[in-house]
Amino acid sequence: MTTTAQMTADKKIFIAAILSSVYFVLMFTGVFAGINSVVIGAVAELVTIPLMLFQVFILGFIGYNLLKREKPLTYRFALSAIMSAGLVLCFFFVK
């Protein structure tokens, strides 16, 4: 049985995974490279590594919850896991 606190945590993880995925898509497509602003470049550099670690954390958190069978697999967990796994794989293949 899921409580509202667990549903809220699932929703927060899902939203955070979407936002960080959007950031990495913009970064991988070169949108940030086309902007010639020092401030945007500095913010992008400061945010990139913590978001990379956050993606690994999301993947580990979802895997831990699925192995413990603490929570049933919801579409939010499944989509968050797919986005995180895809981005973690991209980290190894994108130069």
Secondary structure, DSSP 8 states (H G I E B T S, - for coil): ---HHHHHHHHHHHHHHHHHHHHHHHHHHTHHHH---HHHHHHHHHHHHHHHHHHHHHHHHHHHHHHHT-S---HHHHHHHHHHHHHHHHHHH--
